[in-house]
Amino acid sequence: MFLQILIEAVSLSNFFENKFANIAKLLHKYQNEGNSPIFDSEKFVEMIEAQEPSLKGFFNFLFQAMNPSGKNPQTQKLLQQKTMMLCYQLASL
């Protein structure tokens, strides 16, 4: 049982490491091309998913983890912004 939990934890860790490494590469390339940071979460999602198909749905996965259902539209928009900022922060590490 413990070994299975350990294997799942390592697998989950590898999943997030891979996704944020891809985001970090994309943002580094984007910045080196002279582009300004993206502050619109929808444009951010479009950019990362267009540049790296393996990231399709990852932003939404993180956003849904913040339990947006049942919250008003304004709060949901703020959660999207926070999710985008989380991506920027984790990619910068």
DSSP file (Angstrom, degrees, kcal/mol; ACC not computed):
  #  RESIDUE AA STRUCTURE BP1 BP2  ACC     N-H-->O    O-->H-N    N-H-->O    O-->H-N    TCO  KAPPA ALPHA  PHI   PSI    X-CA   Y-CA   Z-CA
    1    1 A M     >        0   0    0      0, 0.0     4,-2.1     0, 0.0     5,-0.2   0.000 360.0 360.0 360.0 -49.2    0.0    0.0    0.0
    2    2 A F  H  >  +     0   0    0      1,-0.2     4,-2.5     2,-0.2     5,-0.2   0.905 360.0  52.2 -60.6 -42.2    2.7    2.5    1.0
    3    3 A L  H  > S+     0   0    0      1,-0.2     4,-2.5     2,-0.2    -1,-0.2   0.901 108.3  50.8 -62.9 -40.6    4.7    1.6   -2.2
    4    4 A Q  H  > S+     0   0    0      2,-0.2     4,-2.3     1,-0.2    -1,-0.2   0.913 110.8  48.4 -63.9 -42.3    1.7    2.2   -4.4
    5    5 A I  H  X S+     0   0    0     -4,-2.1     4,-2.3     2,-0.2    -2,-0.2   0.901 111.7  50.4 -63.7 -40.9    1.1    5.7   -2.7
    6    6 A L  H  X S+     0   0    0     -4,-2.5     4,-2.4     2,-0.2    -2,-0.2   0.914 110.1  49.3 -63.3 -43.7    4.8    6.5   -3.2
    7    7 A I  H  X S+     0   0    0     -4,-2.5     4,-2.4     1,-0.2    -2,-0.2   0.909 111.9  48.6 -63.0 -42.5    4.7    5.5   -6.9
    8    8 A E  H  X S+     0   0    0     -4,-2.3     4,-2.5     2,-0.2    -1,-0.2   0.887 110.6  51.1 -65.3 -38.4    1.5    7.6   -7.4
    9    9 A A  H  X S+     0   0    0     -4,-2.3     4,-2.4     2,-0.2    -2,-0.2   0.910 111.7  46.7 -65.0 -42.2    3.1   10.6   -5.7
   10   10 A V  H  X S+     0   0    0     -4,-2.4     4,-2.6     2,-0.2    -2,-0.2   0.904 112.2  51.0 -65.6 -41.2    6.2   10.4   -7.8
   11   11 A S  H  X S+     0   0    0     -4,-2.4     4,-2.1     2,-0.2    -2,-0.2   0.916 111.6  46.8 -62.9 -43.5    4.1   10.0  -10.9
   12   12 A L  H  X S+     0   0    0     -4,-2.5     4,-2.3     2,-0.2     5,-0.2   0.900 111.6  51.7 -64.9 -40.8    2.1   13.1  -10.0
   13   13 A S  H  X S+     0   0    0     -4,-2.4     4,-2.5     1,-0.2    -2,-0.2   0.915 110.3  48.5 -61.6 -43.9    5.3   15.0   -9.2
   14   14 A N  H  X S+     0   0    0     -4,-2.6     4,-2.4     2,-0.2    -1,-0.2   0.875 108.5  55.2 -63.9 -38.2    6.7   14.1  -12.6
   15   15 A F  H  X S+     0   0    0     -4,-2.1     4,-2.2     2,-0.2    -2,-0.2   0.953 113.0  40.3 -58.9 -52.2    3.4   15.2  -14.3
   16   16 A F  H  X S+     0   0    0     -4,-2.3     4,-2.7     1,-0.2     5,-0.3   0.885 113.2  54.8 -67.8 -38.2    3.6   18.7  -12.8
   17   17 A E  H  X S+     0   0    0     -4,-2.5     4,-1.9    -5,-0.2    -1,-0.2   0.922 110.7  46.4 -59.8 -43.9    7.3   19.0  -13.3
   18   18 A N  H  X S+     0   0    0     -4,-2.4     4,-2.0     2,-0.2    -2,-0.2   0.922 113.4  47.9 -64.6 -45.7    6.9   18.2  -17.0
   19   19 A K  H  X S+     0   0    0     -4,-2.2     4,-2.2     1,-0.2    -2,-0.2   0.929 115.0  43.9 -64.1 -45.8    4.0   20.6  -17.5
   20   20 A F  H  X S+     0   0    0     -4,-2.7     4,-2.5     1,-0.2    -1,-0.2   0.808 110.0  56.2 -73.6 -27.1    5.7   23.5  -15.7
   21   21 A A  H  X S+     0   0    0     -4,-1.9     4,-2.2    -5,-0.3    -1,-0.2   0.911 109.1  47.9 -65.3 -40.7    9.0   22.9  -17.5
   22   22 A N  H  X S+     0   0    0     -4,-2.0     4,-2.3     2,-0.2    -2,-0.2   0.911 112.4  48.2 -65.0 -42.4    7.1   23.2  -20.8
   23   23 A I  H  X S+     0   0    0     -4,-2.2     4,-2.8     2,-0.2     5,-0.2   0.916 110.5  52.2 -64.0 -41.7    5.4   26.4  -19.7
   24   24 A A  H  X S+     0   0    0     -4,-2.5     4,-2.4     1,-0.2    -2,-0.2   0.915 110.0  48.5 -61.0 -43.6    8.8   27.8  -18.5
   25   25 A K  H  X S+     0   0    0     -4,-2.2     4,-2.5     2,-0.2    -1,-0.2   0.922 112.9  48.1 -61.9 -44.3   10.3   27.1  -21.9
   26   26 A L  H  X S+     0   0    0     -4,-2.3     4,-2.8     1,-0.2    -2,-0.2   0.931 113.5  45.9 -63.0 -45.9    7.4   28.7  -23.7
   27   27 A L  H  X S+     0   0    0     -4,-2.8     4,-2.5     2,-0.2    -1,-0.2   0.874 112.3  51.4 -67.6 -36.1    7.5   31.8  -21.6
   28   28 A H  H  X S+     0   0    0     -4,-2.4     4,-2.6    -5,-0.2    -1,-0.2   0.939 113.4  44.6 -64.1 -46.5   11.2   32.1  -21.8
   29   29 A K  H  X S+     0   0    0     -4,-2.5     4,-1.3     2,-0.2    -2,-0.2   0.923 113.1  51.5 -62.1 -44.8   11.1   31.9  -25.6
   30   30 A Y  H  <>S+     0   0    0     -4,-2.8     5,-1.6     1,-0.2     3,-0.3   0.908 112.9  45.1 -59.1 -44.3    8.1   34.3  -25.7
   31   31 A Q  H ><5S+     0   0    0     -4,-2.5     3,-2.0     1,-0.2    -1,-0.2   0.901 109.1  55.2 -68.1 -41.8   10.0   36.8  -23.6
   32   32 A N  H 3<5S+     0   0    0     -4,-2.6    -1,-0.2     1,-0.3    -2,-0.2   0.720  98.5  63.5 -65.8 -20.3   13.3   36.4  -25.6
   33   33 A E  T 3<5S-     0   0    0     -4,-1.3    -1,-0.3    -3,-0.3    -2,-0.2   0.422 124.1-104.9 -82.0   2.2   11.3   37.3  -28.7
   34   34 A G  T < 5S+     0   0    0     -3,-2.0     2,-0.2     1,-0.3    -3,-0.2   0.593  71.5 146.4  88.7  11.8   10.7   40.7  -27.2
   35   35 A N      < -     0   0    0     -5,-1.6    -1,-0.3     1,-0.1     3,-0.1  -0.531  47.1-122.1 -82.7 148.1    7.1   40.1  -26.2
   36   36 A S        -     0   0    0     -2,-0.2    -1,-0.1     1,-0.1     0, 0.0  -0.488  43.5 -83.5 -79.2 156.6    5.5   41.7  -23.2
   37   37 A P        -     0   0    0      0, 0.0     2,-0.5     0, 0.0    -1,-0.1  -0.247  44.2-116.3 -58.1 150.2    3.9   39.4  -20.5
   38   38 A I        +     0   0    0      1,-0.1    -3,-0.0    -3,-0.1     3,-0.0  -0.800  32.6 176.6 -91.0 127.0    0.4   38.3  -21.2
   39   39 A F        +     0   0    0     -2,-0.5     2,-0.6     5,-0.0    -1,-0.1   0.475  57.4  86.9-108.6  -6.3   -2.1   39.6  -18.6
   40   40 A D     >  -     0   0    0      1,-0.1     4,-2.4    44,-0.0     5,-0.2  -0.860  67.8-151.1 -96.5 120.2   -5.2   38.2  -20.2
   41   41 A S  H  > S+     0   0    0     -2,-0.6     4,-2.4     1,-0.2     5,-0.2   0.844  94.5  53.5 -63.1 -34.7   -5.9   34.7  -19.0
   42   42 A E  H  > S+     0   0    0      2,-0.2     4,-2.3     1,-0.2    -1,-0.2   0.918 111.3  45.3 -66.6 -42.3   -7.7   33.7  -22.2
   43   43 A K  H  > S+     0   0    0      2,-0.2     4,-2.5     1,-0.2    -2,-0.2   0.875 111.1  54.8 -66.5 -36.6   -4.8   34.9  -24.4
   44   44 A F  H  X S+     0   0    0     -4,-2.4     4,-2.6     2,-0.2     5,-0.2   0.936 109.5  46.2 -60.2 -47.6   -2.4   33.1  -22.1
   45   45 A V  H  X S+     0   0    0     -4,-2.4     4,-2.4     1,-0.2     5,-0.3   0.920 111.9  51.4 -62.3 -44.6   -4.2   29.8  -22.5
   46   46 A E  H  X S+     0   0    0     -4,-2.3     4,-2.0     1,-0.2    -1,-0.2   0.914 111.8  47.9 -58.3 -43.4   -4.4   30.3  -26.3
   47   47 A M  H  X S+     0   0    0     -4,-2.5     4,-2.2     2,-0.2     5,-0.2   0.948 114.1  43.2 -65.5 -49.9   -0.7   30.9  -26.5
   48   48 A I  H  X S+     0   0    0     -4,-2.6     4,-1.9     1,-0.2     7,-0.3   0.891 117.0  46.7 -67.7 -36.6    0.5   28.0  -24.3
   49   49 A E  H  < S+     0   0    0     -4,-2.4    -1,-0.2    -5,-0.2     7,-0.2   0.839 113.2  48.9 -74.2 -31.4   -1.9   25.5  -26.0
   50   50 A A  H  < S+     0   0    0     -4,-2.0    -2,-0.2    -5,-0.3    -1,-0.2   0.878 116.7  42.2 -72.1 -37.5   -1.0   26.7  -29.5
   51   51 A Q  H  < S+     0   0    0     -4,-2.2    -2,-0.2     1,-0.3    -1,-0.2   0.807 127.6  26.3 -80.3 -30.4    2.7   26.4  -28.8
   52   52 A E    ><  -     0   0    0     -4,-1.9     3,-2.5    -5,-0.2    -1,-0.3  -0.830  62.2-166.4-139.3  97.1    2.7   23.1  -26.9
   53   53 A P  G >  S+     0   0    0      0, 0.0     3,-1.8     0, 0.0    -1,-0.1   0.764  86.7  68.2 -55.6 -27.6   -0.2   20.7  -27.6
   54   54 A S  G 3  S+     0   0    0      1,-0.3    -5,-0.1     3,-0.1   -32,-0.0   0.657  93.3  61.0 -68.4 -12.0    0.7   18.6  -24.5
   55   55 A L  G X> S+     0   0    0     -3,-2.5     3,-2.1    -7,-0.3     4,-0.7   0.445  71.9 127.3 -92.3  -0.6   -0.5   21.6  -22.4
   56   56 A K  T <4 S+     0   0    0     -3,-1.8   -11,-0.0     1,-0.3    -7,-0.0  -0.387  84.3   6.1 -59.2 125.1   -4.1   21.5  -23.8
   57   57 A G  T 3> S+     0   0    0     -2,-0.2     4,-2.1   -12,-0.1    -1,-0.3   0.254  99.3 107.6  87.8 -12.3   -6.4   21.4  -20.9
   58   58 A F  H <> S+     0   0    0     -3,-2.1     4,-2.2     2,-0.2     5,-0.2   0.919  79.0  49.2 -67.2 -43.0   -3.7   21.8  -18.2
   59   59 A F  H  X S+     0   0    0     -4,-0.7     4,-2.8     1,-0.2    -1,-0.2   0.932 112.5  48.6 -59.6 -45.3   -4.7   25.4  -17.4
   60   60 A N  H  > S+     0   0    0      1,-0.2     4,-3.0     2,-0.2    -1,-0.2   0.870 107.3  56.4 -63.8 -36.2   -8.3   24.3  -17.0
   61   61 A F  H  X S+     0   0    0     -4,-2.1     4,-1.2     2,-0.2    -1,-0.2   0.931 111.6  42.6 -58.2 -47.3   -7.2   21.4  -14.8
   62   62 A L  H  < S+     0   0    0     -4,-2.2     4,-0.5     2,-0.2    -2,-0.2   0.909 114.4  51.2 -66.2 -42.4   -5.5   23.9  -12.5
   63   63 A F  H >< S+     0   0    0     -4,-2.8     3,-1.6     1,-0.2    -2,-0.2   0.919 108.2  51.1 -61.8 -45.1   -8.4   26.3  -12.7
   64   64 A Q  H >< S+     0   0    0     -4,-3.0     3,-1.8     1,-0.3    -1,-0.2   0.791  98.7  66.5 -64.8 -27.2  -10.9   23.6  -11.8
   65   65 A A  T 3< S+     0   0    0     -4,-1.2    -1,-0.3     1,-0.3    -2,-0.2   0.702  92.0  63.2 -66.0 -17.7   -8.8   22.7   -8.8
   66   66 A M  T <  S-     0   0    0     -3,-1.6    -1,-0.3    -4,-0.5    -2,-0.2   0.342 111.4-123.8 -88.0   6.4   -9.8   26.1   -7.4
   67   67 A N    <   +     0   0    0     -3,-1.8    -3,-0.1     1,-0.1    -2,-0.1   0.947  43.1 171.7  54.8  61.6  -13.4   25.0   -7.3
   68   68 A P    >   +     0   0    0      0, 0.0     3,-2.1     0, 0.0    -1,-0.1   0.729  40.8 105.7 -75.8 -20.5  -14.9   27.8   -9.4
   69   69 A S  T 3  S+     0   0    0      1,-0.3     3,-0.1    -5,-0.2     0, 0.0  -0.329  83.4  23.4 -64.1 140.8  -18.4   26.3   -9.7
   70   70 A G  T 3  S+     0   0    0      1,-0.4    -1,-0.3    -2,-0.0     2,-0.2   0.314  99.0 112.3  87.4  -8.9  -20.9   28.0   -7.6
   71   71 A K  S <  S-     0   0    0     -3,-2.1    -1,-0.4     1,-0.1     5,-0.0  -0.650  76.1 -99.9 -93.9 155.1  -18.9   31.2   -7.5
   72   72 A N     >  -     0   0    0     -2,-0.2     4,-2.3    -3,-0.1     3,-0.4  -0.294  35.7-105.1 -71.6 160.3  -20.1   34.4   -9.2
   73   73 A P  H  > S+     0   0    0      0, 0.0     4,-2.2     0, 0.0     5,-0.2   0.838 119.5  54.2 -55.8 -37.4  -18.6   35.3  -12.7
   74   74 A Q  H  > S+     0   0    0      2,-0.2     4,-2.0     1,-0.2     5,-0.1   0.917 110.1  46.5 -65.2 -42.1  -16.4   38.1  -11.3
   75   75 A T  H  > S+     0   0    0     -3,-0.4     4,-2.3     2,-0.2    -1,-0.2   0.883 110.3  53.9 -66.4 -38.1  -14.8   35.7   -8.8
   76   76 A Q  H  X S+     0   0    0     -4,-2.3     4,-1.9     2,-0.2    -2,-0.2   0.902 107.2  51.0 -62.2 -40.7  -14.3   33.1  -11.5
   77   77 A K  H  X S+     0   0    0     -4,-2.2     4,-2.0     1,-0.2    -1,-0.2   0.908 109.9  50.0 -63.1 -41.7  -12.5   35.7  -13.6
   78   78 A L  H  X S+     0   0    0     -4,-2.0     4,-2.6     1,-0.2    -2,-0.2   0.880 108.2  53.2 -63.6 -37.7  -10.3   36.5  -10.6
   79   79 A L  H  X S+     0   0    0     -4,-2.3     4,-2.3     2,-0.2    -1,-0.2   0.868 106.7  52.5 -65.6 -35.5   -9.6   32.7  -10.2
   80   80 A Q  H  X S+     0   0    0     -4,-1.9     4,-2.2     2,-0.2    -2,-0.2   0.922 110.3  48.1 -64.0 -43.0   -8.5   32.6  -13.9
   81   81 A Q  H  X S+     0   0    0     -4,-2.0     4,-2.5     1,-0.2    -2,-0.2   0.916 111.7  49.6 -62.4 -43.3   -6.1   35.5  -13.3
   82   82 A K  H  X S+     0   0    0     -4,-2.6     4,-2.2     1,-0.2    -1,-0.2   0.878 109.3  52.0 -64.4 -37.3   -4.7   33.8  -10.2
   83   83 A T  H  X S+     0   0    0     -4,-2.3     4,-1.9     2,-0.2    -1,-0.2   0.910 110.1  48.9 -64.5 -41.6   -4.3   30.5  -12.1
   84   84 A M  H  X S+     0   0    0     -4,-2.2     4,-2.2     1,-0.2    -2,-0.2   0.926 111.5  48.8 -63.0 -44.6   -2.3   32.4  -14.8
   85   85 A M  H  X S+     0   0    0     -4,-2.5     4,-2.8     1,-0.2    -1,-0.2   0.861 107.5  55.9 -65.0 -34.8   -0.2   34.1  -12.1
   86   86 A L  H  X S+     0   0    0     -4,-2.2     4,-2.8     2,-0.2     5,-0.3   0.912 107.2  50.1 -61.0 -42.2    0.4   30.7  -10.5
   87   87 A C  H  X S+     0   0    0     -4,-1.9     4,-2.3     2,-0.2    -2,-0.2   0.928 111.7  47.5 -61.8 -45.4    1.7   29.4  -13.9
   88   88 A Y  H  X S+     0   0    0     -4,-2.2     4,-1.6     2,-0.2    -2,-0.2   0.932 114.2  47.2 -60.8 -45.9    4.0   32.4  -14.2
   89   89 A Q  H  X S+     0   0    0     -4,-2.8     4,-0.8     1,-0.2    -2,-0.2   0.931 114.8  44.2 -64.5 -47.2    5.3   32.0  -10.6
   90   90 A L  H >< S+     0   0    0     -4,-2.8     3,-0.6     1,-0.2    -1,-0.2   0.866 111.8  53.6 -68.4 -35.3    5.9   28.3  -10.9
   91   91 A A  H 3< S+     0   0    0     -4,-2.3    -1,-0.2    -5,-0.3    -2,-0.2   0.834 103.7  57.6 -66.3 -30.9    7.6   28.6  -14.3
   92   92 A S  H 3<        0   0    0     -4,-1.6    -1,-0.2     1,-0.3    -2,-0.2   0.715 360.0 360.0 -74.5 -18.4   10.0   31.2  -12.9
   93   93 A L    <<        0   0    0     -4,-0.8    -1,-0.3    -3,-0.6    -2,-0.2   0.507 360.0 360.0 -70.3 360.0   11.2   28.8  -10.3
